[in-house]
Amino acid sequence: MLILLPPSESKSNRRRGRPADPSSWSFPELAETRALVARHLREVSQSPTATADLGVSPGLADEVARNLVLDSAPATPAAEVYTGVLYDALDLASMDPAARRRANSWLVVVSALHGAVRPKDRITAYRLSMDVRLPGLGPVAAAWRPVLDDVLAPAAGREVVVDCRSSTYAVAWTPTGEVADRWVQVRVPGASHMAKHTRGLVARHLCVEGQRARTPERLAAIVGEAFDVELTAPARRGRPWVLDVTTR
């Protein structure tokens, strides 16, 4: 199973430790694009207009400055770097060993800087959103579209793609072909805060229960064990199934 998560805007680093080793990350096929995006991000982050170029307020200058020490800051597992509402609900640290192993295998964070990483990959905190246009590179999402399919489609295998991404990150990869037939977008009616929380709970439920799903209907049955769900088939091929989920 492949469960796609968005990164969080808020990120944290350990205070001590060795720097990140990109060669150790999942999906090594993304190395060239990772290096390209990182280089342009570093150049932009050195500019006096860095916060404006990255679409953040001047008050976040310290977070932008993190982009200048990506090669030297202490490496931290992605499961700890990404924080906030969704990740609090996911609560990887409290999972038992079997559920944590499944989470490390099934969960993939779609990242503007790294393309795709798994929870155990040791990265560093950064500031970059998928909807940013980097000077000299262009739209970040456009840089990732040509390469993500080559790694995420095989990661899905013959099982469903559970898409918990926000719209900002969904544009970086659209499943195609047979994978699209098993692509399920998790939608939560209501405010974005509750949507993030519920998607985190859904991802947690799947990892804890450990049941595999090869069809959208089977996924709906598994999620329906703990949530109220409604599954809607796509109007045409190439579009996702939609699983509306609400907490009980």
C-alpha positions in Angstrom: 0.0 0.0 0.0 1.1 3.6 -0.7 -0.1 6.3 1.6 0.8 9.8 0.4 1.1 12.6 2.9 1.8 16.3 2.5 4.7 17.8 4.5 4.0 20.2 7.3 4.8 23.9 7.1 6.3 23.6 10.6 9.4 21.5 10.9 11.9 20.7 13.6 15.5 19.5 13.8 17.4 17.7 16.4 20.1 19.9 18.0 23.0 17.5 17.5 24.0 14.8 15.1 25.6 14.2 11.8 24.4 16.0 8.7 22.1 14.4 6.2 23.4 11.9 3.7 21.2 12.1 0.6 22.6 8.9 -0.8 20.9 7.1 2.1 17.4 8.4 1.3 14.6 6.3 -0.2 14.1 6.7 -4.0 17.7 7.4 -5.0 16.5 7.8 -8.6 15.4 11.3 -7.5 19.0 12.4 -6.6 19.6 14.6 -9.6 16.4 16.6 -9.2 16.9 16.8 -5.5 20.3 18.4 -6.0 18.9 20.7 -8.7 16.1 22.0 -6.5 18.4 22.3 -3.4 20.9 24.4 -5.4 18.3 26.8 -6.6 16.7 27.0 -3.2 20.1 27.8 -1.6 20.7 30.6 -4.2 17.2 32.1 -3.6 17.6 31.9 0.2 20.8 34.0 0.0 18.9 36.8 -1.7 17.7 40.0 0.2 14.3 39.2 -1.3 14.4 35.6 -0.1 11.2 35.7 2.0 9.2 37.3 -0.8 10.6 34.9 -3.4 9.6 31.9 -1.2 6.1 33.3 -0.5 6.5 33.7 3.3 6.3 36.7 5.6 9.5 38.5 6.7 8.9 37.1 10.2 9.9 33.7 8.9 13.4 34.8 7.9 14.9 32.4 10.5 13.1 29.5 8.8 14.4 30.5 5.4 17.9 30.7 6.8 17.7 27.0 7.5 17.9 26.5 3.7 21.5 27.7 3.9 22.7 24.9 6.2 21.0 21.9 4.6 24.5 20.3 4.2 25.6 20.8 7.8 22.5 20.8 10.1 21.9 17.7 12.2 20.0 15.1 10.2 16.6 14.1 11.7 14.2 11.3 10.7 11.5 12.8 8.5 9.0 11.4 11.0 10.3 14.0 13.5 11.0 16.8 11.1 7.4 17.1 10.0 5.1 18.3 12.8 1.7 19.8 13.2 -1.9 18.7 13.1 -1.7 15.8 10.7 1.5 14.4 12.2 0.2 14.8 15.8 -2.8 12.7 14.8 -0.6 10.1 13.0 1.5 9.8 16.2 4.1 7.5 14.8 6.1 7.4 18.0 3.2 5.6 19.9 2.8 2.8 17.3 3.8 -0.7 18.2 6.8 -2.1 16.3 4.7 -3.9 13.7 2.6 -0.8 12.9 5.7 1.3 12.8 7.3 -1.1 10.3 4.3 -0.8 8.1 4.3 3.0 8.5 8.0 3.1 7.4 7.1 1.1 4.3 3.7 2.5 3.4 4.0 6.2 4.2 5.6 8.6 1.7 5.8 12.3 2.2 5.7 14.3 -1.0 8.2 17.1 -0.5 9.0 20.2 -2.4 12.7 19.9 -1.7 13.1 16.1 -1.7 10.4 14.9 -4.0 9.4 11.9 -1.9 10.8 10.6 1.4 9.8 7.9 3.9 9.6 8.4 7.7 13.0 6.9 8.5 14.9 9.0 5.9 17.1 11.4 7.8 16.6 14.9 6.4 16.9 18.5 7.8 14.3 21.2 8.3 13.8 23.6 5.4 11.4 26.2 4.1 9.9 25.6 0.6 6.4 25.0 -0.7 5.4 23.0 -3.8 3.6 26.1 -5.2 6.7 28.3 -5.2 8.3 29.4 -8.5 12.1 29.5 -7.9 14.1 32.0 -9.9 16.2 30.1 -12.4 14.2 26.9 -12.0 10.5 27.8 -12.4 7.6 26.1 -10.6 8.8 23.6 -8.1 5.9 21.2 -8.9 6.9 21.2 -12.6 10.4 20.1 -11.7 9.0 17.0 -9.9 6.3 15.9 -12.3 8.6 14.2 -14.8 10.4 12.1 -12.2 7.9 11.2 -9.5 5.9 8.7 -11.5 9.0 6.5 -12.0 9.3 5.9 -8.2 5.8 6.3 -6.8 4.0 4.0 -9.3 6.3 1.1 -8.4 6.0 1.9 -4.7 2.3 1.4 -5.0 2.7 -2.1 -6.5 -0.7 -3.7 -7.1 -2.4 -2.1 -4.1 -4.3 1.2 -3.6 -2.8 4.7 -3.5 -4.2 6.4 -0.5 -3.9 10.1 -1.2 -3.9 12.3 1.9 -2.1 15.2 0.2 -3.3 18.7 0.1 -4.1 20.2 -3.3 -0.8 22.1 -3.3 1.2 18.8 -3.3 -1.2 16.7 -5.3 -0.2 18.6 -8.5 3.3 17.2 -8.3 2.2 13.6 -9.2 -0.9 12.4 -10.8 -1.2 8.6 -11.0 -1.8 7.2 -14.5 -2.8 4.0 -16.2 -3.6 1.0 -13.9 -2.3 2.9 -10.9 -4.9 5.6 -11.4 -7.6 2.9 -11.2 -6.5 2.3 -7.6 -6.0 5.9 -6.7 -8.2 7.1 -3.8 -8.3 10.7 -2.6 -9.2 11.0 1.1 -11.5 14.0 1.5 -12.8 15.4 4.7 -15.8 17.7 4.7 -15.3 20.9 6.7 -12.4 23.1 7.8 -8.8 22.4 6.9 -7.7 21.9 10.5 -10.1 19.0 10.9 -9.2 17.7 7.5 -5.6 17.4 8.4 -6.4 15.8 11.7 -8.7 13.2 10.2 -6.3 12.3 7.4 -3.7 11.7 10.0 -6.1 9.5 11.9 -6.9 7.6 8.7 -3.2 7.0 7.9 -2.7 5.8 11.5 -5.6 3.4 11.4 -4.3 1.8 8.2 -0.9 1.3 9.6 -2.1 0.0 12.9 -4.7 -2.4 11.5 -2.3 -3.6 8.8 -4.9 -4.8 6.3 -3.9 -4.5 2.7 -6.3 -3.2 0.0 -6.1 -3.8 -3.7 -9.3 -2.1 -4.6 -10.9 1.2 -3.5 -13.9 -0.7 -2.2 -11.7 -2.8 0.1 -10.0 0.3 1.3 -13.4 1.9 2.1 -14.3 -1.2 4.1 -11.1 -1.0 6.1 -11.4 2.7 6.8 -15.1 2.2 7.5 -14.3 0.1 10.5 -13.4 3.3 12.4 -14.9 6.2 10.5 -18.1 7.1 8.6 -17.2 6.8 4.9 -18.7 7.3 1.5 -16.9 6.1 -1.7 -17.5 7.8 -5.0 -16.2 6.4 -8.3 -14.5 8.8 -10.7 -16.5 10.3 -13.5 -13.8 9.3 -16.0 -10.7 7.2 -16.0 -7.6 9.0 -14.8 -9.4 10.8 -12.0 -9.3 9.6 -8.4 -11.9 7.7 -6.5 -13.0 9.9 -3.6 -13.4 8.6 -0.1 -15.2 11.1 2.1 -14.3 10.4 5.7 -15.8 11.8 8.9 -15.0 10.9 12.5 -17.6 9.2 14.6 
